[in-house]
Every structure is written in structure tokens, then in C-alpha cells.
Amino acid sequence: MTRPPLFALLVVLAAASSSAEPLSRAQAVARALERNPTVLRSFADRDGLRGRAKQARADALPEVSVYGAFLRYQDPGFFNSPNIDEFPPEILQAFRPIASNLWDGYGTVRQTLWSFSLGKAIRAAGYAEHLGDENVRTARQDVALRAIFAYNAYLLALDRVGVAEKVVHQKDKQLEMARNRRVAGVATELEVLRFEVDLANVRTSLLRLRGAADLALGDLNAVMVEPTDKPIEPTDGLEFQETAADQAVQQQVVREAIANRPEVKAVTWNERIFDEAIGIYKADMQPRLDFNGFYGWSVRDTGNFFESNYKKWSLAVTLKIPVFDGWRTAGKVAQARADRARVGQDRVALETLIDLEAKQAVDRLRVAASVFHAAELNVAQARKVQEMTDANYRLGAATPLDVLDAQAALTQAEFTRVEALHAHANARVGLRYVTGQDPLADGPLAPPRPPATTTDLSTPGAPGDTGTPPAGRE
């Protein structure tokens, strides 16, 4: 008998389903933001920018060092004098070279008193820190969007499997009805064979859709950095929410994107950084004032350390006025100006892209809503046709071909409906992503915030951000 293996397979599938972990859409995003390497790398890049900022600020602080040295030497310099032969032998004997020790202990202080580049470098360092924060926001937003899309794709795959399973169940009933009619002598063997072939084809499609669901599950687990075969039971579904999608919404999306998108703010910080970089390179050919201090002791006998007769010190204030460097500074300034011009073009390209993305997001939302409403009506009509055709077939007023056509039309309508529902859910998420808002949020778009000041471009939390960074991050 072939029943035991099939029964065992069903038991295994049921056990796997019961061990699946319930997971909401928000939980999937939270795990992705916590573990995805794209986000973690953005934190590392931000830490690197903070380190560079700290390095730049060091030029405004004094550099203090303490040295200790020991030297043993013998110097025959006196005997190398040109008129050494004119000295009496007893004097030469008194001045013979003897090896001796020299101990030094001292501290130094270096401080830039004035430089045209110092203030610019400190401001650029602060801008770089803000740039790192915006890059983190960009990475978190991208990963959140990927997690939501992967979650919705898995829901779509499961819904397709559900439609296919209902079709298989319906085909089983139709085949049983055809066999009963064959036994009653009112149906031919060809009719039964048609239903058997159609059922086999639908079961094959079901296997293919289950395979697609496994692939979608792997994609979702990969975004969350989980084992790709880890079973998951989604607790959220694909739901339709009526959302406005007209020209006014598109204009609002563009305004919101310009105000909120981390990429736009990152371009702004880059512009400021390169503006300061031009001044920093120019300062290489401008005067600067530095202080250097030295204080310590130099003794042959360590017991004389800290004695006033053995201390040495020096103070120096140095003014440097560059005159000519072979146009090296001019070359650096030209490169910085070119970089600044590229950033300006990046802004133009980004604003153009935002305008295009806004239009595409609104168009996708409008088309998906239209398709969903049409599919809802079509499913109701196709189901009514299928029920009437089945009833007619039982009475002998419809052919097997009529039954198969009605079932195929209903299946196509149900597939179109779930696909339109998935497209509309993704369109809503994409619309919020384009505006720089949290893709997980529901409801209408938030009104644009007032423009940020030149000293404050701080931003709200990233999508799915609770305000608390991962462990080990500050």
C-alpha cells in the first residue's frame, strides 16, 4: 500500500508547521535592522568618520610629550684640532677623551596659535559626523524596505499556494462527480479522463508554487540573517488600505522627500564639507603661527636631576609665511573645487530621481488600486459562473470543457486578486520610502516639516528605529 508513506509525509509537514516561529512584519524589520551586515557596516563607517573628526579636532589642542634618554659617548674632537701639536704634552694628557654618560629628561609642548585652516577643519569634522548619521539612516531605510518587500513576497507566495490548494480540492470534487456520472452511465470515460488530467496538472502547479514559497522564505530569512530554511509563520497579512494617489499627492511626496530623505541631507553635508575643504587647501599658502616649548634636565649624574643648575628650557613662537610651493596648493584647491562641483551635480541628479520615484510610486499605487477593485469584482463573478456551471454539469446541461473553463477563469481571477493586493501593499510601502518616512507606518503621509536651519539638520529615527542603537553602538 502507498498510504503509509503519504501519511508519514503529512505528519512531517504538520510537525514542521507547528514548529514555525510566528513573525510579524515589524519583527522582521527589527531583526533585519539589528543583524543585517549593510546596517552594521554603516555603523562602522560612521565610527570611522567620527574618528576622523576627532583627529581633525586634535589640531586645535596642544600636543604634549615627555621624553627620557640615556647616552654614553666619547668625543675625540679636541684631538682633531688643526693646532693640536702646539699644545704641551701635559695639557694633552689632561684633555684626553674619556667615555661618559648623559641622562636627559624633558617635556615638549606644541600648539597651533593661529591657522586659517583650523576652524574650517573643525567645522568639516562636525559635518562629517552628521554625514555618517545620514548614511546610517540610508542603510537602515534600505534594509527596512528590503525586509518588508521580502515579507510581503512570502505572504504572496503563501496566498498563491492557498489558491492552488482550493483549486485542487475543487478539482477533486469535480473528478468524483464525473466518476459518479460515469458509474450512472451518463458520462463517458473521456470526460473522466479529462478531469483526471486537469487534476494532475493542478497538483503539479501546486508543487511549483510551494517551491516558490520556499524560495521566498529563504529570501526573507536572508534579509534577517537567519538560516535560510528556518520555518516562519507570518502573523500579518496583505491588506488593502485605500490611499489617495493623485497629482496633489505626488507634489506632496516630492516635498516630503526633499525634506526627509537621508540621501538629500547627506548631499547637503557633503557640499559643506567640500566648501570647507577648499578653504583648508587654500590655507596651505597662508600664514600660520605655532608655539613650541621645551623644559627638562640634562645630567651626567642621575643624582643631579631636578637641580636648577642642570635644567634646560626653550620657548619659541614661529611665524610661517609661505611664498612659493610650485603651485602644489593651487592644484589641491582645483581638485577640491571639482569635487564640490560633482557634489552639486549629485544633488541635481538626486532631486531628478526623487521626482521620478515620486511619480512612479503614485502611479504604482493608483494602478494597483484599480486592478485590485477590478479583480475583486471579477472574482465574485467568476465564482458565481463556476457554481452555476457545476450545477449545470450535474444536470447534464454543461460539458466538462465548460466546467474546466469556468474553473480556470476563477483561478486566474483569484491569482490576479492576490497579486494586485501584493502590488498595492508594496506600492504603499514604496510611497512612504520615497518620502523618507517609516515604511511600516500606516495612514496618510505626514505633512512636510519646516526646513532645517544651517546648523541643525538632525533627523527623526530611521524606519523601524526605536532610538536605541544595537548593543555596543553609541
Protein Blocks (a to p, Z undefined) as FASTA:
>chain_A
ZZlmmmmmmmmmmmmmmmpccddfklmmmmmmmmmmklmmmmmmmmmmmmmmmmmmmmmp
ccddddddddddddfklmmpfklmmpcfklmmmmpccddddddddddddddfbdfklmmm
mmmmmmmmmmmmmmmmmmmmmmmmmmmmmmmmmmmmmmmmmmmmmmmmmmmmmmmmmmmm
mmnopacfklmmmmmmmmmmmmmmmmmmmmmmmmmmmmmmmmnopafklccddfbdcddd
dddddfklmmmmmmmmmmmmmklmmmmmmmmmmmmmmmmmmmmmcccdddddddddddfb
lklgoiaklgccdddddddddfbeohmmmmmmmmmmmmmmmmmmmmmmmmmmmmmmmmmm
mmmmmmmmmmmmmmmmmmmmmmmmmmmmmmmmmnopacfklmmmmmmmmmmmmmmmmmmm
mmmmmmmmmmmmmnopafkbgcjdddddddddfklccdcddehiahiacehiZZ
